[in-house]
Amino acid sequence: MNTDSPDPWLERIKAEIRDEAAAARQRTPLPRVDPPPRAQAASSSDGIERERLDYVISELTGLDHGAFVDNAYRALLKRNPDEGGAGFQLGLLMNGADKTEILGNLRWSAEGRHIGVRVRGLRLRYVLAKLSRLPLVGYPVAWLLALLKLPAMLRDQRLLQATLCERASLLAMAQATLQRQLEQLEATQRGLAAQAPHRDEQARQLAARVDAMERAGAELRTDLQAAARERADVSAAIEPLRHYVHTTHHWLTSLREGMVELEAAATREQQRADELVAALVAHEAAQESPALSHRDWAATLAQQLPAGALVMDLGSGEGTWPAALIGQGLTVAAVDANAVLVARAQARGIHVALGDPAAVLARCADASVIALSLSATLLSDAVTAARLFDEARRAMVDGAPLLLRVETGAAPAALVNDAPTAAAWLQAAGFGEPRTLAAHARVAVLVHKR
């Protein structure tokens, strides 16, 4: 017998193994579906999208640590971060600050307000993040933030459950494949033992392969059991969490309804206050018309400015003072927070915008206002007065005039009710030498920015 000739049974087994390996390599994997590419805004060579001024908050919170701070500077301030600023913001993150607080710090900084990037969904989260740091209300606000995040946590739990189910399915398929291969090898082994007893060595090698596959199967079964336990733990944790989320949702709905009622009550109170102030202004005007005083003040202010110059007037009332400025050939940007007085001004053909005068002044760019007029009724307390005067100095150009109108009777609770007090406040705020303008029982104080 020639032992060097190839054994047909051995060759057949080798051929079957090679065929199975080739078939396994040729199996087509499940196709991967990628999301469509997102259109990118035009960017400069440094990667900053300077023309883009609108974001959704989720676009800015996806990154972490230094990458998050770097991206926030590029999106909100349209520049690369400076070393000191970036280090400060990273320090806040390391001390547990929320990402929305970092975004809000940059967005509502002086530089961020000047650029004016809009981040949808940021304002409310930033206010809540700041409130959570207050000594008394911070703890309940932090709880409220945690409750608002519960839906996202539940979504993550469902994603984990789906992932575990997919993994268990894949492991089951792998185990079934290995089981079929094991059965085929056992059948082959029995055939070899019956037909070729002298091939013990080849049988031992095949047995070793079978043992290895059995060990792999045992490992896979262990993984399947672990995955099943994880799935059971997740399912047990999801049920009380779902009940908690439903309870929280009911509580939040009740809280939202209460907040709506409070806002409606506050609106009614503000409307009533506006009506009372408007009635007080109308009563004062009936006692003594301010037209003559306003005409004299407007003439004095017009002498300080070129023809057609723009005057920003804050606290314009029912429009008699803006009308006097327009009569002197000046252009007026008038703002008042009282809706009743604004309606009266517009009925007289004088355009007065409804809004918060302090907020309008805060939005002005540095050194952009060439003339400013303020009503003393805006100075309700020392903090408000200091903030208004500081914003005025920032927004006014050097040498620009500021006229502070002290019209007694309109606001008895105001901080400034006479010319000496007004002059003292203006000097303390860093303005030039005050000049008192008295006309027809009314006074105003004129200063210039130094």
URLIN-V318725 format. One record per residue. RES is the residue in three letters. OMEGA is omega in degrees with one decimal (NA if undefined). NEAR is the number of other C-alpha atoms within 8 Angstrom. Layout:
RES&OMEGA&NEAR / RES&OMEGA&NEAR
//
This chain:
MET&-178.5&2 / ASN&-178.0&4 / THR&-178.9&5 / ASP&-178.7&4 / SER&-178.4&5 / PRO&178.2&7 / ASP&-177.1&6 / PRO&179.6&6 / TRP&178.3&7 / LEU&179.6&8 / GLU&179.4&9 / ARG&178.6&8 / ILE&178.9&9 / LYS&-179.8&8 / ALA&179.3&8 / GLU&179.5&8 / ILE&179.8&8 / ARG&180.0&8 / ASP&178.9&8 / GLU&177.9&8 / ALA&179.5&8 / ALA&179.4&8 / ALA&178.6&8 / ALA&179.6&7 / ARG&-175.3&6 / GLN&178.6&6 / ARG&-178.4&6 / THR&178.3&4 / PRO&176.9&4 / LEU&-178.2&4 / PRO&178.3&4 / ARG&-178.9&4 / VAL&178.9&4 / ASP&176.9&4 / PRO&178.5&4 / PRO&-179.9&4 / PRO&-179.0&4 / ARG&-179.5&4 / ALA&-178.2&4 / GLN&176.0&4 / ALA&179.9&6 / ALA&-178.4&6 / SER&179.0&10 / SER&-176.1&8 / SER&178.9&5 / ASP&175.2&5 / GLY&-179.4&6 / ILE&179.8&11 / GLU&-173.3&12 / ARG&-178.8&9 / GLU&-176.8&6 / ARG&-176.5&7 / LEU&-178.1&8 / ASP&179.9&8 / TYR&165.9&10 / VAL&-172.1&9 / ILE&-179.6&10 / SER&178.0&6 / GLU&-174.2&7 / LEU&-176.0&11 / THR&-175.9&10 / GLY&-178.0&7 / LEU&-176.6&7 / ASP&172.2&8 / HIS&-174.9&8 / GLY&179.3&7 / ALA&178.2&8 / PHE&-179.3&12 / VAL&179.7&14 / ASP&-179.3&11 / ASN&179.3&9 / ALA&177.1&12 / TYR&-177.2&13 / ARG&-176.0&13 / ALA&-171.9&12 / LEU&-179.2&12 / LEU&176.1&12 / LYS&175.3&10 / ARG&175.1&8 / ASN&-177.4&7 / PRO&171.4&10 / ASP&-173.0&6 / GLU&-178.5&6 / GLY&-179.4&6 / GLY&180.0&8 / ALA&178.9&11 / GLY&177.7&8 / PHE&-179.2&8 / GLN&176.5&10 / LEU&176.9&11 / GLY&176.0&8 / LEU&178.9&10 / LEU&-178.5&12 / MET&179.0&7 / ASN&174.1&6 / GLY&178.7&6 / ALA&177.2&9 / ASP&179.4&8 / LYS&-179.3&8 / THR&177.5&11 / GLU&177.7&12 / ILE&179.5&13 / LEU&-179.9&12 / GLY&177.7&11 / ASN&-179.6&8 / LEU&-175.3&13 / ARG&-176.3&13 / TRP&165.0&9 / SER&178.9&8 / ALA&179.4&6 / GLU&179.5&10 / GLY&178.0&13 / ARG&179.3&11 / HIS&-179.9&8 / ILE&172.6&8 / GLY&176.9&8 / VAL&178.0&13 / ARG&177.2&7 / VAL&-177.7&10 / ARG&179.1&9 / GLY&-175.1&8 / LEU&-168.8&11 / ARG&-177.5&9 / LEU&-179.2&7 / ARG&179.3&10 / TYR&178.8&12 / VAL&179.1&8 / LEU&178.4&10 / ALA&178.5&12 / LYS&179.5&9 / LEU&-178.6&10 / SER&179.4&12 / ARG&-180.0&8 / LEU&-173.9&8 / PRO&-172.5&6 / LEU&-176.4&5 / VAL&-174.9&9 / GLY&-176.4&11 / TYR&176.3&10 / PRO&178.1&8 / VAL&177.1&11 / ALA&175.8&10 / TRP&178.9&8 / LEU&177.9&8 / LEU&179.4&9 / ALA&178.6&8 / LEU&178.9&8 / LEU&180.0&7 / LYS&-177.4&8 / LEU&177.4&9 / PRO&178.2&8 / ALA&178.3&7 / MET&178.8&8 / LEU&177.6&11 / ARG&177.8&8 / ASP&178.3&8 / GLN&178.3&10 / ARG&177.9&8 / LEU&178.5&8 / LEU&179.6&8 / GLN&179.2&11 / ALA&179.6&8 / THR&178.9&8 / LEU&177.9&11 / CYS&179.0&9 / GLU&-179.8&8 / ARG&178.8&9 / ALA&178.9&11 / SER&179.5&8 / LEU&179.6&8 / LEU&178.1&11 / ALA&178.4&9 / MET&179.4&8 / ALA&179.5&8 / GLN&178.9&11 / ALA&178.3&8 / THR&179.8&8 / LEU&179.3&10 / GLN&177.6&9 / ARG&178.0&8 / GLN&179.4&8 / LEU&178.6&11 / GLU&177.9&8 / GLN&179.2&8 / LEU&178.0&10 / GLU&178.0&9 / ALA&177.9&8 / THR&179.8&9 / GLN&179.2&11 / ARG&178.2&8 / GLY&178.5&8 / LEU&-179.7&12 / ALA&-178.7&11 / ALA&-173.1&7 / GLN&-176.8&6 / ALA&-179.0&7 / PRO&-175.4&8 / HIS&-178.1&4 / ARG&-178.6&9 / ASP&-177.9&8 / GLU&178.3&6 / GLN&178.9&7 / ALA&179.2&11 / ARG&178.9&8 / GLN&178.0&8 / LEU&178.1&10 / ALA&177.9&9 / ALA&177.7&8 / ARG&178.4&8 / VAL&178.9&11 / ASP&179.4&8 / ALA&178.9&8 / MET&177.4&10 / GLU&177.8&9 / ARG&177.6&8 / ALA&177.6&8 / GLY&178.5&11 / ALA&177.7&8 / GLU&178.5&8 / LEU&177.8&10 / ARG&176.8&9 / THR&177.9&8 / ASP&179.2&9 / LEU&179.3&11 / GLN&177.7&8 / ALA&178.3&8 / ALA&178.4&11 / ALA&177.6&9 / ARG&177.9&8 / GLU&179.3&9 / ARG&178.6&11 / ALA&178.7&8 / ASP&-180.0&8 / VAL&179.9&10 / SER&179.4&9 / ALA&-179.2&8 / ALA&-175.9&8 / ILE&-173.3&10 / GLU&177.3&8 / PRO&178.4&8 / LEU&178.1&9 / ARG&178.3&9 / HIS&179.2&8 / TYR&179.2&8 / VAL&178.8&10 / HIS&178.7&8 / THR&179.8&8 / THR&179.2&9 / HIS&178.3&8 / HIS&178.7&8 / TRP&179.3&8 / LEU&177.5&8 / THR&177.9&8 / SER&179.0&8 / LEU&179.4&8 / ARG&178.2&8 / GLU&177.5&8 / GLY&179.2&8 / MET&177.4&8 / VAL&178.6&8 / GLU&178.0&8 / LEU&179.3&8 / GLU&178.2&8 / ALA&178.4&8 / ALA&178.3&8 / ALA&178.4&8 / THR&178.2&8 / ARG&178.1&8 / GLU&178.7&8 / GLN&177.6&8 / GLN&179.0&9 / ARG&178.5&8 / ALA&178.1&8 / ASP&-179.8&12 / GLU&179.5&9 / LEU&178.4&8 / VAL&179.0&10 / ALA&177.5&11 / ALA&178.2&8 / LEU&178.0&10 / VAL&179.4&10 / ALA&178.7&8 / HIS&179.2&8 / GLU&179.2&11 / ALA&178.4&9 / ALA&177.6&7 / GLN&-179.6&6 / GLU&-178.2&6 / SER&178.8&8 / PRO&-172.6&9 / ALA&-177.3&9 / LEU&178.0&9 / SER&-179.4&11 / HIS&179.5&11 / ARG&-179.4&11 / ASP&179.7&9 / TRP&-179.5&11 / ALA&178.4&11 / ALA&178.6&10 / THR&180.0&8 / LEU&179.9&10 / ALA&177.8&13 / GLN&-178.9&7 / GLN&-169.0&7 / LEU&173.3&8 / PRO&-179.0&7 / ALA&178.6&7 / GLY&-178.3&7 / ALA&-178.2&9 / LEU&177.9&10 / VAL&173.6&13 / MET&-179.1&11 / ASP&-179.0&13 / LEU&-174.6&12 / GLY&-170.6&13 / SER&178.5&14 / GLY&-175.9&10 / GLU&166.9&9 / GLY&-179.6&16 / THR&-179.7&12 / TRP&173.7&10 / PRO&178.3&12 / ALA&178.0&9 / ALA&178.4&12 / LEU&179.1&15 / ILE&178.1&10 / GLY&177.5&7 / GLN&177.0&9 / GLY&-180.0&9 / LEU&174.7&13 / THR&-171.8&10 / VAL&168.0&11 / ALA&-171.0&9 / ALA&-179.1&13 / VAL&174.2&14 / ASP&-177.6&17 / ALA&-177.6&10 / ASN&-176.2&10 / ALA&-179.9&10 / VAL&178.9&9 / LEU&178.6&13 / VAL&178.5&16 / ALA&177.7&9 / ARG&-179.9&10 / ALA&-179.1&15 / GLN&176.1&11 / ALA&177.5&7 / ARG&179.3&7 / GLY&178.4&6 / ILE&-178.7&10 / HIS&174.4&8 / VAL&-179.1&13 / ALA&176.5&8 / LEU&-179.6&10 / GLY&178.6&9 / ASP&-178.0&9 / PRO&-179.5&11 / ALA&179.0&7 / ALA&177.8&8 / VAL&179.5&9 / LEU&-179.6&11 / ALA&-179.6&7 / ARG&179.3&8 / CYS&177.5&9 / ALA&178.2&7 / ASP&175.7&8 / ALA&-179.3&10 / SER&-177.1&9 / VAL&-177.7&12 / ILE&176.2&12 / ALA&-174.9&12 / LEU&176.4&15 / SER&-178.5&12 / LEU&170.8&12 / SER&179.9&13 / ALA&178.2&13 / THR&178.0&12 / LEU&-175.4&10 / LEU&-174.8&12 / SER&179.1&10 / ASP&-175.0&8 / ALA&-179.4&8 / VAL&179.0&6 / THR&179.9&10 / ALA&-179.9&11 / ALA&-179.6&9 / ARG&179.7&8 / LEU&-179.4&10 / PHE&177.0&10 / ASP&177.9&9 / GLU&178.2&10 / ALA&179.3&10 / ARG&179.1&9 / ARG&-172.3&8 / ALA&-175.5&13 / MET&173.7&15 / VAL&178.5&11 / ASP&179.2&8 / GLY&-178.5&7 / ALA&179.0&12 / PRO&173.6&13 / LEU&179.3&12 / LEU&177.8&12 / LEU&-177.2&12 / ARG&178.5&11 / VAL&-177.6&16 / GLU&-172.7&11 / THR&176.9&9 / GLY&-176.2&8 / ALA&-177.3&10 / ALA&-177.0&8 / PRO&-179.0&7 / ALA&-177.5&5 / ALA&-178.9&12 / LEU&-176.2&10 / VAL&-178.9&10 / ASN&178.0&12 / ASP&-175.7&9 / ALA&179.6&11 / PRO&178.7&6 / THR&178.7&9 / ALA&-179.8&13 / ALA&179.9&12 / ALA&178.6&8 / TRP&-177.9&8 / LEU&177.7&13 / GLN&178.7&11 / ALA&179.9&7 / ALA&175.3&9 / GLY&177.5&8 / PHE&-178.2&13 / GLY&-177.5&10 / GLU&-177.5&7 / PRO&177.4&12 / ARG&-177.8&8 / THR&176.9&10 / LEU&179.0&9 / ALA&-179.9&9 / ALA&171.7&10 / HIS&175.6&6 / ALA&175.0&5 / ARG&-178.1&11 / VAL&173.5&13 / ALA&180.0&14 / VAL&-178.1&15 / LEU&176.3&12 / VAL&176.0&13 / HIS&177.2&13 / LYS&178.1&14 / ARG&NA&7
//
